[in-house]
Amino acid sequence: LPWHPHIEELNSSDLKLNTESKIQIKISGYFPEDLTVEWNKKKMRTDRFLVVDNNKYKSEISEHQRQSDYTYSCTASLLFTPTLPEDQRSEFMCKVKHPSLEQPIQRRIGPIQIIVAPQEIEPVRFSLSDSGEVKCSLTLKRFYPPDIKIRWSAGELQTKLMDSRAAHSADGETFDVTSVFTLPRPLCFPVYVTWEHQSVKEPPSIILNPSGNN
């Protein structure tokens, strides 16, 4: 049969921890509509692709759409809810089978990166330096990717972006960061701290009032 499937590259939505996500591929130009798709997965630090577990990963093929040249098109999807460490840095392979093909056509994606919001937010701490400066510190733990922006402000002062470098968490897969802010003199309250990260649409914030309560 001359009407071989044309298969685009795999693409995915933002893959967020514990949030239903999707990997999909567009297929077109095939006839007849007798087309099947098989999904395989290779875990991090393993060498073999294995058929995905149907209890966790759901394979879907959209309705076959007939085109003006009488061939068909569809979208194949793999739906799942990413978890750690099960899915972090895994690779996925889609095998497309059709009567026009002697061998299945394969497409791969990965290693995928799971977006993880900070899993632990420690209470803001106040400390007094040897020079008498009052410092505030905020620690965020177990997030991914490592790019994060933390901003502080006190009273009516302009917000200040602090240079905070994330370090690997104890699990080796996510990151921790501690941001330290020196309060201006005279002391101004309330103190605001917000952070921007790919895992959140609206930057979360903490407000510290003179009594030290959040």
PLY file of the C-alpha trace (Angstrom):
ply
format ascii 1.0
element vertex 214
property float x
property float y
property float z
element edge 213
property int vertex1
property int vertex2
end_header
0.00 0.00 0.00
1.45 3.41 -0.98
-0.32 5.47 1.69
2.24 5.33 4.47
1.58 7.25 7.70
3.42 10.54 8.08
4.38 10.89 11.72
5.40 14.14 13.40
7.70 14.41 16.42
6.36 13.64 19.89
5.43 16.65 21.98
4.16 17.10 25.52
2.31 19.52 27.72
4.06 20.82 30.84
4.65 17.65 32.84
3.86 18.63 36.43
4.10 16.43 39.50
0.77 14.82 40.47
-1.06 16.63 37.63
-2.60 14.82 34.66
-0.32 15.36 31.68
-0.14 14.32 28.05
2.39 13.20 25.47
1.01 13.19 21.94
1.87 12.73 18.28
0.09 13.71 15.05
-0.23 11.09 12.32
-1.50 11.75 8.78
-1.49 10.55 5.17
-2.44 6.90 5.79
-5.02 4.57 4.24
-6.83 2.47 5.30
-7.61 3.62 8.85
-6.37 0.35 10.32
-3.68 1.98 12.48
-2.45 0.98 15.93
-0.12 2.68 18.40
2.01 1.12 21.12
3.71 3.12 23.89
6.95 2.09 25.54
8.95 3.60 28.38
12.57 3.48 29.49
13.19 4.46 33.10
16.17 6.53 34.17
19.34 4.45 34.58
17.89 1.51 32.64
18.68 0.31 29.11
15.45 -1.24 27.86
12.16 0.13 26.61
9.19 -1.76 28.06
5.49 -1.54 27.23
3.86 0.99 29.57
1.73 -0.12 32.49
-1.90 0.30 31.40
-2.95 0.88 35.00
-1.06 4.17 35.09
-0.70 5.20 31.44
-3.76 5.56 29.22
-3.35 5.36 25.44
-5.88 7.21 23.27
-6.29 7.69 19.51
-8.59 10.44 18.31
-11.23 9.77 15.67
-9.71 9.13 12.23
-10.37 12.25 10.14
-10.75 11.74 6.39
-8.84 14.26 4.28
-9.52 15.66 0.78
-7.08 13.13 -0.75
-9.03 10.29 0.95
-6.24 9.51 3.41
-6.73 9.77 7.17
-5.22 11.70 10.06
-5.42 11.36 13.84
-3.68 12.27 17.08
-2.33 9.57 19.40
-1.94 10.50 23.08
-0.53 9.01 26.24
-2.21 10.36 29.38
-0.71 9.93 32.83
-0.08 11.64 36.15
3.70 12.07 36.67
5.18 10.87 39.95
8.67 10.91 41.47
11.02 9.21 41.05
9.05 6.92 38.71
8.83 9.32 35.75
11.66 11.80 36.22
14.10 11.61 33.27
12.28 8.71 31.69
12.12 8.30 27.92
9.00 7.37 25.96
8.71 5.70 22.57
5.68 5.59 20.30
5.44 2.72 17.79
3.00 3.24 14.93
1.84 0.13 13.06
-0.04 0.13 9.74
-0.64 -2.38 6.88
1.46 -0.18 4.56
4.53 -0.59 6.79
6.88 -3.55 6.94
8.19 -2.30 10.30
6.58 0.05 12.84
7.66 3.69 12.74
9.15 4.87 16.02
9.34 8.27 17.64
10.99 9.05 20.97
10.85 11.85 23.52
12.97 12.42 26.60
14.53 12.24 29.00
11.48 14.13 30.23
11.67 16.64 33.08
8.90 16.69 35.67
8.07 20.18 36.95
7.94 20.10 40.75
6.69 22.95 42.96
8.56 23.43 46.25
7.55 20.47 48.42
8.66 22.08 51.67
8.60 25.75 52.65
10.39 26.44 55.90
9.22 29.35 58.10
11.08 32.61 57.48
13.86 33.02 60.04
15.25 36.21 61.54
18.85 36.49 62.71
21.20 39.20 63.98
24.65 39.48 62.41
27.82 40.48 64.29
27.55 43.96 62.80
24.02 44.36 64.14
22.20 43.84 60.86
18.85 42.04 60.92
18.62 39.32 58.31
15.65 37.30 57.04
16.05 33.93 55.38
13.64 31.75 53.42
14.33 28.12 52.48
12.42 26.27 49.76
13.05 22.57 49.30
12.62 19.87 46.66
11.60 21.75 43.50
12.45 21.35 39.80
13.74 22.87 37.55
16.38 24.79 39.55
15.60 28.22 38.03
13.79 30.25 40.67
13.53 33.97 41.52
13.01 35.19 45.07
12.09 38.83 45.71
12.04 40.72 49.00
10.66 44.11 50.01
10.29 45.96 53.30
7.80 48.72 53.98
7.44 50.95 50.92
10.87 50.11 49.54
11.21 48.83 46.00
11.19 45.05 45.64
14.69 43.57 45.53
15.56 40.45 43.56
18.05 38.41 45.58
20.70 36.28 43.89
19.89 32.79 45.14
21.64 29.72 43.79
19.80 26.41 44.06
21.66 23.30 45.22
20.77 19.63 44.80
18.38 18.22 47.38
19.22 15.10 49.35
17.24 13.02 46.81
19.65 14.08 44.05
16.78 14.85 41.65
15.28 18.10 42.94
16.74 21.33 44.32
16.79 23.44 47.50
17.47 27.15 47.88
17.94 29.57 50.77
17.50 33.30 50.15
18.83 35.84 52.68
17.67 39.45 52.85
19.17 42.19 55.03
16.52 44.52 56.43
17.20 48.21 55.79
17.68 50.69 58.63
15.49 51.91 60.17
13.58 48.64 60.26
10.49 48.71 58.04
7.51 46.41 58.16
5.72 44.55 56.77
8.31 42.45 54.94
7.18 40.70 51.78
8.84 37.74 50.09
7.63 36.15 46.85
9.06 33.51 44.55
8.62 32.85 40.85
8.93 29.32 39.48
7.76 27.42 36.42
5.51 25.27 38.62
3.22 28.15 39.66
1.24 30.66 37.58
0.86 33.26 40.33
3.97 33.92 42.47
3.22 32.81 46.07
4.03 35.35 48.78
4.65 35.50 52.51
3.93 38.65 54.55
5.84 39.23 57.79
4.39 41.75 60.23
6.16 43.35 63.23
5.12 40.55 65.56
6.89 38.04 63.33
3.74 36.17 62.36
3.21 35.19 58.70
0 1
1 2
2 3
3 4
4 5
5 6
6 7
7 8
8 9
9 10
10 11
11 12
12 13
13 14
14 15
15 16
16 17
17 18
18 19
19 20
20 21
21 22
22 23
23 24
24 25
25 26
26 27
27 28
28 29
29 30
30 31
31 32
32 33
33 34
34 35
35 36
36 37
37 38
38 39
39 40
40 41
41 42
42 43
43 44
44 45
45 46
46 47
47 48
48 49
49 50
50 51
51 52
52 53
53 54
54 55
55 56
56 57
57 58
58 59
59 60
60 61
61 62
62 63
63 64
64 65
65 66
66 67
67 68
68 69
69 70
70 71
71 72
72 73
73 74
74 75
75 76
76 77
77 78
78 79
79 80
80 81
81 82
82 83
83 84
84 85
85 86
86 87
87 88
88 89
89 90
90 91
91 92
92 93
93 94
94 95
95 96
96 97
97 98
98 99
99 100
100 101
101 102
102 103
103 104
104 105
105 106
106 107
107 108
108 109
109 110
110 111
111 112
112 113
113 114
114 115
115 116
116 117
117 118
118 119
119 120
120 121
121 122
122 123
123 124
124 125
125 126
126 127
127 128
128 129
129 130
130 131
131 132
132 133
133 134
134 135
135 136
136 137
137 138
138 139
139 140
140 141
141 142
142 143
143 144
144 145
145 146
146 147
147 148
148 149
149 150
150 151
151 152
152 153
153 154
154 155
155 156
156 157
157 158
158 159
159 160
160 161
161 162
162 163
163 164
164 165
165 166
166 167
167 168
168 169
169 170
170 171
171 172
172 173
173 174
174 175
175 176
176 177
177 178
178 179
179 180
180 181
181 182
182 183
183 184
184 185
185 186
186 187
187 188
188 189
189 190
190 191
191 192
192 193
193 194
194 195
195 196
196 197
197 198
198 199
199 200
200 201
201 202
202 203
203 204
204 205
205 206
206 207
207 208
208 209
209 210
210 211
211 212
212 213
